[in-house]
Amino acid sequence: MGRLPFPRAPFPRVLKIWQRIQLFQLFTLLAAACCAGSLLTAQVKAQESAPPGPQAAIQPAPAGPTTPTAGPVPDDAWLRKAGSLYYSTAKSGLGGFDCAVHPDWRALFSSANAGSPVNADDARILLLESVKINLHAHLEGGSTLEWTSDASTAQPLDQDSATLLKKMREVTEQTLEGFLQFWTPFVDGSVVPASADGLTITHTGSVNTIHAQDSDTALTETFSNDMLLEHFDVDQNGISIKFQPAYKPTGQGLLVKSFQAQVQPAGVPPEQAQEMHVEIEYQTLEGFPIPSRLNMEMTNTGNFNFTLDGCTVSRLQKPEPANVVKPALQ
């Protein structure tokens, strides 16, 4: 999957979080959803696919950083306290996980066709359920999806079946890889920076904000008085993306359980923004919480529901001390 180029000039640390999320990945996720909805609706209704959504124009990011109300030392202490409240895969040592993935194809087809029921013996459903899917999630990047079709090689697939498998593989890859791109920063501790250096942090009444600004990117995080992250907003080249995460308490800290996301390309009125709602259920393996169910709803597109089971986890590899001398090869 592609990546957007980012400026070579030094970023404040918190802006690097956005590089992890990847604007292109989120748009690819939404585009994949639209593609799936159009494909499924066309197959059910035999209608033409809907035209693609508006493209984002390149416009300068809004300026306007505010004046901090406190110096860097108290802000550093505030950041440390806030960061200690959240679960962090980096601190716990989780490097990634491997799971079998089971999409709810019937729910996807039904939601893409305005809720009309789809039979369990529908030929498309039987074909897709013959596919084995495995997700290899790496929290430091490079996640992949393994797609193995059990369709008989003795009888070649017809063109419609081959097209369906190809499109659904692309949709599944883009959706799950896109999910990992924006989920990871909210569970690895990145959204609460370690230092206030280069940031504008304000504390006004019941609202606390972290703001970072670059030539074409502005990032604003909003916390409540109890240090709960309520909004994570990015403006880049005139494109606005607003995340509204929700958390649940665990013995290891606050763990994100859902997202509301709104994507508004430049020049598009708010009522036409693309919206996404994500619910996450967790399972615990070797002390690590990892997703067990993902429910994603795209406005005017469809519902993407996945069950993850048969999972294993991997731990972060600790770097060797610099003074360790490896024995020479014999």
C-alpha positions as CSV (number, residue, x, y, z in Angstrom):
1,M,0.0,0.0,0.0
2,G,1.3,3.4,-0.9
3,R,2.5,6.2,1.4
4,L,2.3,9.9,1.3
5,P,5.6,11.8,1.2
6,F,6.2,14.0,4.2
7,P,8.4,17.1,4.5
8,R,12.0,16.5,5.2
9,A,12.1,19.4,7.7
10,P,12.2,18.3,11.4
11,F,8.8,17.6,12.9
12,P,7.7,18.1,16.5
13,R,7.6,14.6,17.9
14,V,3.8,14.4,18.0
15,L,3.5,15.2,14.3
16,K,5.3,11.9,13.7
17,I,2.3,10.1,15.1
18,W,0.4,11.2,12.0
19,Q,3.0,9.6,9.8
20,R,2.1,6.3,11.4
21,I,-1.6,6.8,10.7
22,Q,-1.0,7.7,7.0
23,L,-3.7,9.9,5.5
24,F,-3.5,7.8,2.3
25,Q,-4.2,4.7,4.2
26,L,-7.4,6.1,5.7
27,F,-8.6,7.3,2.3
28,T,-7.7,3.9,0.9
29,L,-9.8,2.3,3.6
30,L,-12.8,4.5,2.8
31,A,-12.3,4.1,-1.0
32,A,-12.1,0.3,-0.5
33,A,-15.4,0.4,1.4
34,C,-17.0,2.4,-1.4
35,C,-15.6,0.0,-3.9
36,A,-17.0,-3.0,-2.1
37,G,-20.4,-1.3,-1.7
38,S,-20.5,-0.5,-5.4
39,L,-19.4,-4.0,-6.4
40,L,-21.8,-5.8,-4.2
41,T,-24.7,-3.5,-5.0
42,A,-24.0,-3.9,-8.7
43,Q,-24.0,-7.7,-8.4
44,V,-27.3,-7.7,-6.5
45,K,-29.1,-5.0,-8.5
46,A,-27.2,-5.1,-11.8
47,Q,-26.7,-1.4,-11.6
48,E,-23.7,0.8,-12.5
49,S,-21.3,1.6,-9.7
50,A,-21.6,4.9,-8.0
51,P,-19.1,7.6,-9.1
52,P,-16.1,8.0,-6.8
53,G,-16.1,10.6,-4.1
54,P,-14.6,14.1,-4.5
55,Q,-10.9,14.3,-4.7
56,A,-9.0,16.5,-2.2
57,A,-7.6,19.7,-3.5
58,I,-4.2,20.9,-2.3
59,Q,-4.8,23.9,-0.1
60,P,-2.6,25.3,2.7
61,A,-3.2,24.0,6.2
62,P,-4.9,26.4,8.6
63,A,-2.6,28.4,10.7
64,G,-3.2,29.9,14.1
65,P,-1.2,28.3,17.0
66,T,-2.2,29.5,20.4
67,T,0.0,30.9,23.1
68,P,0.9,28.3,25.8
69,T,-0.3,29.1,29.3
70,A,2.4,27.1,31.1
71,G,6.1,26.5,30.7
72,P,7.6,23.3,29.4
73,V,8.5,21.9,32.8
74,P,4.9,21.7,34.2
75,D,3.7,20.6,30.8
76,D,6.2,17.7,30.8
77,A,4.9,16.6,34.1
78,W,1.3,16.8,32.9
79,L,2.2,14.7,29.8
80,R,3.9,12.1,32.0
81,K,0.8,11.8,34.2
82,A,-1.5,11.6,31.2
83,G,0.6,9.0,29.5
84,S,0.7,6.8,32.6
85,L,-3.1,6.4,32.4
86,Y,-3.1,4.7,29.0
87,Y,-2.3,1.1,28.0
88,S,0.8,1.0,25.9
89,T,1.9,-2.0,23.7
90,A,5.4,-0.5,23.6
91,K,5.6,-0.5,27.4
92,S,4.0,-4.0,27.8
93,G,6.3,-5.4,25.1
94,L,3.7,-6.5,22.5
95,G,5.3,-6.6,19.0
96,G,2.4,-8.0,17.0
97,F,0.0,-10.8,16.6
98,D,-1.1,-13.4,14.0
99,C,-4.8,-14.4,13.7
100,A,-7.2,-16.2,11.4
101,V,-9.7,-13.8,10.1
102,H,-13.4,-14.5,9.5
103,P,-15.3,-11.8,7.7
104,D,-19.1,-11.7,8.0
105,W,-19.7,-11.8,4.2
106,R,-23.5,-12.0,4.6
107,A,-23.6,-8.9,6.7
108,L,-21.4,-7.1,4.2
109,F,-23.5,-8.1,1.2
110,S,-26.7,-7.3,3.0
111,S,-25.6,-3.8,4.2
112,A,-24.3,-3.0,0.7
113,N,-27.8,-3.7,-0.6
114,A,-29.8,-1.6,1.8
115,G,-30.3,-4.3,4.4
116,S,-31.9,-6.9,2.1
117,P,-31.3,-10.4,3.4
118,V,-28.7,-12.7,1.7
119,N,-29.1,-16.5,1.9
120,A,-26.4,-18.5,3.6
121,D,-26.3,-20.7,0.4
122,D,-25.7,-17.8,-1.9
123,A,-23.0,-18.9,-4.4
124,R,-21.0,-15.7,-3.7
125,I,-21.0,-16.4,0.1
126,L,-20.0,-20.0,-0.3
127,L,-17.1,-19.0,-2.6
128,L,-15.8,-16.4,-0.2
129,E,-16.2,-18.7,2.8
130,S,-13.9,-21.2,1.1
131,V,-11.0,-18.7,1.5
132,K,-8.6,-18.9,4.4
133,I,-7.5,-15.5,5.7
134,N,-4.6,-14.9,8.1
135,L,-3.6,-11.5,9.4
136,H,0.1,-10.9,10.4
137,A,0.0,-7.7,12.4
138,H,3.2,-5.9,13.2
139,L,2.8,-2.9,15.4
140,E,6.0,-1.3,14.2
141,G,4.8,-1.5,10.5
142,G,4.7,-3.9,7.7
143,S,1.5,-5.8,8.5
144,T,0.4,-8.3,5.8
145,L,-2.7,-10.4,5.0
146,E,-2.4,-14.0,3.8
147,W,-5.3,-15.0,1.4
148,T,-5.6,-18.7,0.4
149,S,-8.4,-19.8,-1.8
150,D,-9.6,-23.4,-1.5
151,A,-11.5,-23.2,-4.7
152,S,-11.0,-26.3,-6.8
153,T,-8.2,-26.0,-9.4
154,A,-9.8,-28.8,-11.4
155,Q,-12.6,-26.5,-12.5
156,P,-11.4,-23.0,-13.4
157,L,-13.5,-20.2,-11.9
158,D,-15.7,-18.2,-14.2
159,Q,-14.9,-14.5,-14.8
160,D,-17.4,-13.2,-12.3
161,S,-16.2,-15.5,-9.5
162,A,-12.5,-14.6,-10.2
163,T,-13.4,-10.9,-10.2
164,L,-15.3,-11.3,-7.0
165,L,-12.4,-13.0,-5.2
166,K,-9.9,-10.5,-6.5
167,K,-12.0,-7.5,-5.4
168,M,-12.8,-8.9,-2.0
169,R,-9.2,-9.7,-1.4
170,E,-8.2,-6.1,-2.1
171,V,-11.1,-4.8,0.1
172,T,-10.1,-7.0,3.0
173,E,-6.4,-6.2,2.8
174,Q,-7.0,-2.4,2.5
175,T,-9.6,-2.5,5.3
176,L,-7.6,-4.5,7.9
177,E,-4.3,-2.8,7.0
178,G,-6.0,0.6,7.2
179,F,-7.5,-0.3,10.6
180,L,-4.1,-1.2,11.9
181,Q,-2.6,2.1,10.7
182,F,-5.0,4.2,12.7
183,W,-5.5,1.8,15.7
184,T,-1.8,1.3,16.5
185,P,-0.9,4.9,17.6
186,F,-3.9,4.8,20.0
187,V,-2.6,1.6,21.8
188,D,1.2,2.0,21.6
189,G,1.4,5.2,23.7
190,S,2.2,7.5,20.8
191,V,-0.8,9.8,21.2
192,V,0.5,11.2,24.4
193,P,4.0,12.7,23.6
194,A,6.8,12.2,26.1
195,S,7.9,15.9,26.0
196,A,6.3,19.3,25.4
197,D,9.3,20.4,23.4
198,G,8.1,22.0,20.1
199,L,4.4,21.8,21.1
200,T,1.8,24.3,22.1
201,I,-0.1,23.0,25.2
202,T,-3.0,25.0,26.7
203,H,-5.1,24.4,29.8
204,T,-8.3,26.4,29.7
205,G,-11.2,25.5,32.1
206,S,-12.2,21.9,31.5
207,V,-10.2,21.6,28.2
208,N,-6.6,20.7,27.7
209,T,-5.1,20.8,24.2
210,I,-1.9,19.7,22.5
211,H,-1.2,21.5,19.2
212,A,1.6,21.0,16.6
213,Q,2.0,22.9,13.4
214,D,4.1,22.3,10.3
215,S,4.1,23.9,6.9
216,D,1.2,21.7,5.6
217,T,0.0,19.7,8.7
218,A,-1.7,20.8,11.8
219,L,-2.5,18.4,14.7
220,T,-4.7,19.1,17.7
221,E,-5.5,16.7,20.5
222,T,-8.1,17.6,23.1
223,F,-8.2,16.1,26.6
224,S,-10.8,16.4,29.3
225,N,-9.8,17.6,32.8
226,D,-9.3,13.9,33.8
227,M,-6.8,13.5,31.0
228,L,-9.1,11.5,28.7
229,L,-8.4,11.9,25.0
230,E,-11.6,13.1,23.4
231,H,-10.5,14.4,20.0
232,F,-7.6,13.8,17.7
233,D,-7.9,16.2,14.7
234,V,-5.6,16.5,11.7
235,D,-5.6,19.0,8.9
236,Q,-3.2,18.3,6.0
237,N,-3.2,20.1,2.7
238,G,-6.8,21.2,3.2
239,I,-8.1,17.7,4.2
240,S,-9.6,17.5,7.6
241,I,-9.8,14.2,9.5
242,K,-11.3,14.1,13.0
243,F,-11.0,11.1,15.3
244,Q,-13.2,10.8,18.4
245,P,-11.9,7.8,20.4
246,A,-13.6,6.1,23.3
247,Y,-11.8,4.1,26.0
248,K,-12.5,1.4,28.6
249,P,-10.6,1.0,31.8
250,T,-8.4,-2.2,32.2
251,G,-5.9,-3.3,34.8
252,Q,-3.1,-2.1,32.4
253,G,-4.6,1.3,31.7
254,L,-7.2,2.9,29.4
255,L,-7.7,0.8,26.2
256,V,-9.4,2.3,23.1
257,K,-12.7,0.5,22.4
258,S,-14.2,2.6,19.6
259,F,-13.6,5.4,17.1
260,Q,-15.8,7.9,15.3
261,A,-13.9,9.2,12.3
262,Q,-14.9,12.0,9.8
263,V,-13.0,12.7,6.6
264,Q,-13.7,16.0,4.9
265,P,-11.8,16.8,1.7
266,A,-11.1,20.4,0.8
267,G,-14.1,22.3,-0.5
268,V,-16.6,19.6,0.7
269,P,-19.3,20.8,3.1
270,P,-19.4,19.1,6.5
271,E,-22.7,17.3,5.7
272,Q,-21.0,15.5,2.8
273,A,-18.0,14.4,4.8
274,Q,-17.2,10.6,4.9
275,E,-17.9,9.0,8.2
276,M,-16.7,5.8,9.8
277,H,-17.6,4.1,13.1
278,V,-15.4,1.3,14.5
279,E,-16.1,-0.9,17.5
280,I,-13.3,-3.1,18.9
281,E,-13.7,-6.2,21.2
282,Y,-10.6,-7.7,22.7
283,Q,-9.2,-11.0,23.8
284,T,-6.2,-11.5,26.1
285,L,-3.3,-13.7,25.2
286,E,-0.2,-14.0,27.4
287,G,-1.3,-10.9,29.2
288,F,-1.7,-8.8,26.0
289,P,-5.1,-7.4,24.8
290,I,-5.5,-7.9,21.1
291,P,-8.6,-7.5,18.9
292,S,-11.1,-10.4,18.7
293,R,-13.9,-8.6,16.8
294,L,-13.9,-5.6,14.6
295,N,-17.1,-3.9,13.6
296,M,-16.7,-1.1,11.0
297,E,-19.6,0.9,9.6
298,M,-19.1,3.2,6.7
299,T,-21.8,5.7,5.9
300,N,-23.7,5.0,2.7
301,T,-21.4,2.0,2.0
302,G,-21.7,-1.1,4.3
303,N,-20.7,-2.9,7.4
304,F,-17.4,-4.7,7.7
305,N,-17.4,-7.2,10.6
306,F,-14.4,-9.4,11.3
307,T,-13.8,-12.2,13.9
308,L,-10.2,-12.9,14.8
309,D,-9.3,-16.2,16.4
310,G,-6.6,-18.9,16.6
311,C,-4.2,-16.0,17.5
312,T,-0.6,-16.0,18.7
313,V,1.3,-13.0,19.9
314,S,4.9,-11.9,19.4
315,R,7.0,-9.8,21.7
316,L,9.2,-6.8,21.0
317,Q,12.8,-7.7,20.5
318,K,15.0,-6.0,23.1
319,P,18.1,-4.4,21.5
320,E,21.4,-5.9,22.6
321,P,23.6,-3.8,24.8
322,A,26.2,-1.9,22.8
323,N,29.1,-3.5,24.8
324,V,28.1,-7.1,24.1
325,V,30.8,-8.9,22.0
326,K,29.5,-11.7,19.9
327,P,31.7,-14.8,19.5
328,A,33.5,-15.2,16.2
329,L,32.1,-17.7,13.8
330,Q,33.9,-21.0,14.0
